[in-house]
Structures are given as structure tokens and as C-alpha cells.
Amino acid sequence: LQNVRIDPSSMSFQMWKDIPVPFYLSVHFFEVLNPKQVLRGQKPVLSQRGPYVYREYRVKTNITFHDNDTVSYLEYRHFFFQPDLSNGTEDEYIVVPNIMLMGAAVMVEKLPDFVKLLLSGALASLKQEAFMNRTVGEIMWGYEDPLIDAINMIIPGLLPFKGKFGLFMDFNNSNSGLFTVNTGMNDISQVHMVDSWNGLKKVNYWRSSQCNMINGTAGEMWPPFMSPTSLQFYSPDACRSMTLVYEQAGQFQGLPTFRFVAPKTLFANGTDYPPNEGFCPCLQSGIQNVSTCRLNAPMFISHPHFYNADPSLVNAVEGLHPTKEQHGLFLDVHPMTGIPMNCSIKLQLNLYIKHVSGILQTGQIKPVVLPLLWFAESGSFEGSVLKQFYTNLVLLPLVLEYLQYILLGLSVPLIVSAALLMARRK
């Protein structure tokens, strides 16, 4: 118990502070093969590109212990492209929706016609089209776009950034917010459980108190002696807490594990699963509207290839082939310590696109939730790190446990002998 607390003297502290497991971010893009036909109202045809793989390093800073058995910290993420593990380079061009244009069009749909006229004129003068041909690096980490400044001038405050846009621009060399978690010093069942995030006990993105709750851990470790039921964690990237359910017991490199997976209700809409009503307005089951935490842009998250989603989402485009093996997420946790042994957390980012009256560049696009990319964050114990974990947190406690029984077994005849000797003396 002492060795899984968040305490500088515990064996797992350094593991918690600087995660020794190599993490990788694998990104798969969906290229639109028929952009001109989509503008005429035809079904999008997609081709998956990648993966483009990045080594991910996580470093905790500003670690501060508090009197109420909590510790706060910032965790920074740094990504480095791995060409030897990738199927392609960051310099490759991919045809994808013009995210700024299509997103802005839907965002201004209900504004007065003169606003849409101004935006459409700006798009024309800047020669902006509904689909763009950009490099992987530009889409990931940002590209200069004069449209951003034009939108800010026409509709002040619509976008809180200037000049540059990229889907993962805010991920690299940045932190995921100030986490304050329980150290487990007085109650080991609460170790790693989130006390607050950015000073908040709950978020305000959603329409119900249940959906706004910050539950579980920060997604790195869980309390020891886990039961085969479920686990929870708060994801700043998804702006919500997530619950995974127990699937089966297994082994990883000879160590016992519990496998947890996403239930079919994770991204279900409020009709199919009433507790999720707070995440609405919803479309089909299997996608979650995250516009309220993504600048009101029409963005949705889902499982890759719309796995576990309403079949109509898959059928609305061509090129998707969802399978559990390739697109289902999982987390294999060592139940005694609550430390993940092997994991692959997968999410897909989608953009809702449609024809918007007054915005000529949207052509006759039919309403569709269009996949942009999906990514997997994965990592597993290996090599010397696995041996160190096994020795310090599995083998040593096991030896000590057996040793106490051996000592207890040896002490019984000694106690009996001493009692008999004392009886004889009397």
C-alpha cells in the first residue's frame, strides 16, 4: 500500500512523475477522393492515410503537495515524428475539408444574411474553397490562414486565436490543465482520484450536472485492489469523464490484468441512453457533440470508423470498415497495483458539413458528419521498466507476504515449546 501512494518515498512515485512507458500517437487521416462531386451533393468517398506516428513524452512539472492529502501538477506533452514507424511523411499532401471555412459556415448559419454575405465575399476574395490540399504537418501543427483574421474582423470574438490553425497545435509543448489528485496517504482507495481540474470540481460544458461531473482519475493510474466492474477517468481532450467497463481477465508478459473497454453507451445519444441527454444536442448514436468545448465549431468525437455507432453514419460515406480489433479501445490494468500494463485509447475527430444558404463556397453539400482523422495513444511496459515494476511492486511484496506466513509458521512451534517449558517449570 505504501508503494502505490503518491509519495516521494514510494516505489511508484518516480513512475508516476516521469512515466517510463514509451507512448506513441498514431494518426490516420481520411482523404476525400471526390471533393468536386461532394460539392454537387454526392456521397463523400474516403481513403484512409497513415499512420503518421509520433513518440510522445509526458513530463510533470509544478508538483505541489497540499495539507489535505492532495497533490497538484501540470503535465506537458511533447511529440516527435517517427518516420521509421510511419506509413508516409509529414510533407505528404492530403485533400481534406477546409475546416475553418466549413466550420465557420455552420457557425454563422443562423446569423443575419448580411453577415453571411460578408463572409462569403471574404472567402471569395481570399480564394477559399470548401476543400483544401495541405500537408500532414500543416494540418497537424498549424498553417497560416488569412481567413482567421477575416473572420475575426467580420464577427469579432468568434475565434479566440489569430493567424494560424492546426488540429493538434494546442497539444504539442503544452499541458492538459492543472490536475489536483488524491495522494492516498490516509485513504489508499482514493489514490489518483481527481480532486479538481483547473480549480474546478465540475465543468460547465454540458447541460446536466451528471455530465459535468469530474469523475475518476487523470487516466494514468487507478487505486489498487481493483474489482472487475468499471473504471473512470477525466479526459480534458474529450471535455468529459469517461467510464470503461470490465471485459475479461488476462495476462500481459506473465502478469495478471483486467481488460476494460468502452461500453456501447459511451457516445450514445440521449434517446438511446437517457443519462447522455446532457451531452446533447445530439445526432445519431455513436457520436458526441463537443462544440460547446471546441469554440462552438460543429465538431464531434466518436470511435474510429464509427465503430459501435448508428449504421447510418457509416453508410453516409464510402470507405469506412469498423471492426473491434482495429477500432475498439482497451486498457489492461494490473488489478493489485492499479497500474496500466498495456493500453490503446482511440478516438475519431469528425466535422459536420452541409450547404449553408448564403455561403456560395458550400455548394450543394448534403448534411454529413465527415470523419477527419482518428488517432490512437498507446503504450505498454517493456524491457527493464517491466522488470523493475515486476521486482518492486509484484515480486517483492509477494516474497514479503510468503515470508510473514513462514515466520508465523515457525513462531507457532516456538510459542508452543515455550508454553510447555513454562508449564514444566511450574
N, C-alpha and C positions, 0 to 999 in steps of 0.2 A: 504493500500500500504506500509506503514511504517513497518508493522508487518511481511511482507514476504521478506523484503530485508535481505541480509547477513550483519547484523549489530549487534554488541553485545547487543544493547539496544532493538532489535526487539524480538517479542514473538517467532518467529520461529528459532531464531539463535541457541538455545540450541538443538532444534530438528535436525537442520542441522549438528551441531558439533558432537553430540553423538546420532545417530539415535536410538530413543527409541523403535522402532518397532522390535519385535523378528524376526530375519531372520533365515531360515533353508536351508541347502544344502542337497538335496536328490539325491543320486547317484544310478543308476541302471546299473549293468554290464550285458554284453552279454557273456554267457559262450558258447564255441564251443564244441558241443557234439560229433562231429565226426572228430577230428583232423587228424587221420590216413587216412581217406577217402579223406579229403581235400588235403592232400599231393599227393594223386593219381589222383587229378583233379576233384573230385566230389564237388557238391554244399555244402557250409557250412550250418550246422544245428545249430541254435542258441536257447538258452534258457535264458530268462531274469531273473536276480537275484537281490534281494533287495526289497525295497530301503534300503540303508545304509544312515542314517540321521545324520547330524551334525548341532549343533547350531552354528550360525555364528555371531561373534561380529565384528563390524566395529568402529574404533576409528580414528579420525582425529588428526594429530599432525603437528607441524611446520606451524601453521596457521599464515600467514603474509599478512597484508593489504598493498596495494600499492597506490600511488598517483593517478593512472589512473582509480580508481574505480574498481579494481580487487583484488582478494584475492587468494593466493596460499596455497596449503596444500598437505600433504601426508595422505592417508587413509590406515591404516593397517587392515588386516583381520585375524581373529583367529577362528579356527574350533575345536569343541569339540564333540566327538561321543556321540550320544543319543541312547543307547541300547533299551530303552523303546519305542521309536518311529520307530525302525528299524526292518526289517524282516531278521534277521541274525546278525552275529558279524564280527568284523574286522579280526578275526582269521580263518574265513572260507576260504577254498581253491577254486579257480576258474581257469579253463583252458581257457587261452586267447592266442592270438598270442604273440610270443616273439617280442615285439615291437622294441627293439634295433636291433635284427637280421634282421627282415623283412624290417624295415626302412632302415638300412644300405645297404641291398642288392639292393633295388631300387635306393638308392642314388649313388651307385658305378656302376650301370648297364652300363653306357657309358664310364667308365674309362677303361684303358688298361687291357688286360686279366691277366697280371701278378699280378695286384693289386687284382683282384677278386680271383686269385689263393691263394694269401697270406691270404686274408680274409677268404676264405673257409677253409684253413688249420688251421687258428686260431680258427675258430668255431668248427672244429673237435677236436682239442686238448683240448679245454675248454668244450667239450661235450655239445655244444649248439644245441638246436633243434628249429624247426620253431614254436612250441607251447610250452608254459610253464604252470606249475601249481603253482600259487602263491597265497598268502593270499590277502584279500581285503586291509588290511593295507599296505602291501608291494606295491601293485600296485598303491595305492593312494599316499602314503607318502614317498616311496622310498625303494629300496633294493640294497645291494652291488652287483655289477656285474663286474667281471674281464674283460668282453667283452668291456666295455667302454675304459679301459686303452689299450686294444689290438688294438681297432680301432684307438685310438689317436696315437698309435705308428706306425701303418701301413699307416694311412692317417692323418698326423698332421693337426690340425685345423678343422677337420670335425665336432668334437663335442667340444663345449666350456665348458664342465664340466667334472669332474673326479669322478670315483668310484661308485657313487650312482645315481639311476634313479627312478623317480616316476611321475605319470601323474599330480598330484596335489602338488608336492613337492615345487614348487615356489609360491603356493597360500597361504600356511599357514604361519602366522607370518611374512608376507611380505606386501609391498604396491604395488599398481597398477600404480605407476608413479606419478610424480609431476603435479597436475592439477592446472591451474590458471583460475579462472572463474570470471564472472562479478558479482559485488555486488548488482547492481540495484539501487545504491544510487542516480544517476542522471537520469537513464532511466530504469524504472521498467520492461519494455518489454524485457530487456536484462539480467535480473537477472538469475543466474545459468548457463548462456551460456558460453561455454568453450572459453577462450581466447587463451590458449596454453596447450599442454601436453608435459611434459619433455622439455619445452622450444621451442617446435615445433608448428608452425602454421598449418603444414600439415605433414603427414607421407610419407615415401618413399618405402612402401612395394609393391605398386601396379603400374600398367602400364599406368594409366591415372591420370590427375590432379583432375578430379572429384572423382575418387575412393579414392584418397589420402587425400581428404579434411577432416578436423576435424569439424564436424557439431553438433549443438545441445548442450545439457547439459552433465553432467557427469553421468546422468541416475538416479539421486536421487530425484530431484525436477525440476519443469519447471516454466516459468513465469506465473503469474496469468491471469485470464480472458481468458482462453483458448477457441479457436474456435474448432468446431467439424470437423477437417480436418486431421491433422497428427502431429506427434511429432518426434524429432530426439534426439539421444544421441550417444556419442562416447564410444565404448567398447574396452578397452585395451586387453581383453581376446580374442576378435574376430579380433583385429587389424584393426578395421574399424568403421566408423559411420553407424548407422542403422536408418532406418525410419520406424515407425509404423503408421498404418492408422486407422482412426476412424471407429468403427464398430457400436456402439449403445450407447444411453444414458441409465443409470441405477441408482441403488441406492446401497449403502453399509452402513449397520447399520443406515438407515434412511437419509444418506447424498447423495446428487446427485453426480453422477460420469459420466465421459466419458470413455468408454472402447476402448482401442487401441490394435490392433493385428498386426501380421506380414502379409504383402501382399504376394501373391504367387510369386512375382518377387524378394523377398529378396535374395534368393540364386539361382535365375535363372541364366543360363549360358548366354554368350554373343549373342548366336544365337536367343534364345527366348526373351531376353531383352537386346538390344544393349548397354544401359548405363553400364551394368555389364561386358562388354568386358574387362575393365581394370583389373578385378579380375582374368582373365584367365592367363595361360592355363586352360581350363575348360573340364570337362567331361559332364555327363548328368546334366540336370537342377535339382536343388534341393540340390546340394552340392557345397560348396565353397572351393576351393583350398587355404589352409593357409600355404603352405610350405614355402613361402617367409618370413613369420614371425615366423616360427617354425623350424629354423635351416636347412631349405631345406628338412626336412623329409616329406614323402608323406602323409600328414595329411589333412583331410577335415572336415569341420563342416557342420551340417545340422539340420533340425528339428528332434526330436526323431522319430524313426521307419521310417525315410524318409517320414514323413508327408509332403504333398504338393510337393513331388519330382517326378521325372520321374518313372513310374511304373516298369521300368526295374531294378532299384536299389533294390526295394522290392523283385522282383522276382528272383534276383541273389542269394538270401539266403533264408533259411526257418526259420520261427519263428517271423516274423515282422507283426504287425497288426496296422497300423497307423489310429488314429482317432483324430478328432479335440478336443474332450473333454479331452482326456488324453495327447495329444502331442502338442497341439497348445499353444503358449504363449499368455499372455494377461497382460494388465496394466490398472487398474481402477484408474483414476485420478480425484480429486476434482477440477472441472474447475475454480472455483473462486480463489483458492489459488495456483493451480498447484502442489499440494502435492499428491503423490500416496496413495490411501487408501488400495489397495489390488493388489498384483502382483504375477506372476509366470513366470519367464523368463527361458525358456527351450532350451537347446542345446545338440546336439549329437556329439561325437568325433569319427571319423572314420579313419581307416588306409587302404591305398591302398596296397594290397599284390599281388604278382604274382611270377611265376617261372622266375628266373634270370639265364641265361646261365653262367656257371662257378661257381655258388654258389650251391653246392650239397644239402645243407640243405633246399632249397626252393622246392625240389621235382618237381612235375608236377602241382603245384598250378596254377589254372586259374586266370587271372586278375579279381579282385573283390574289390569293396570298402566295407570293412568289418567293421560293427559297433563295437566299443569297449565298449562304455558306453554312457548313456545320463544322464543329471543332470538338476535339477530344483532349482533355487534360488527363494524362495518365502517368503512373509511376508505380514502382514496385521495389521492395527490398531485394538487395542482391549483394554478392561478394562479401567483403569484410564487414560491411554495415550489418548484413543479415547475421553473420557470425557473432558480432558484438551484441546485437539485440538478443539472439538466442542464449548466449552465455550469461549476460547480465540480468535479463528480465524473464527468462524461462528456465534455463538450466540451474542457475544458482538458487533461485527461490525453491525449485523442486528438490535440490540437494538438501537445502536447509529444512524443508518440510519433512523429508525422509529422516534426516538426522535427528530431528526432535522426537520422532517416533522410536528411533533406535535408542536414543538416550533414555526415553521414557521406559522402553522395554528393558534396558539394562538397570534402570533405577528400581524397578519393581522387586527383583530378587534381592537387591541390596537392602531395600527397606524391610523386606520380609526377614532377611538374615539378621538385621539389626534388632528387629522386634523380638525374634526368637532368642537372641543373645541376652537381651534385657530381661526377658521372661525367666531364663535360666538363672540369671544372677539373683533375681528375687526369690 
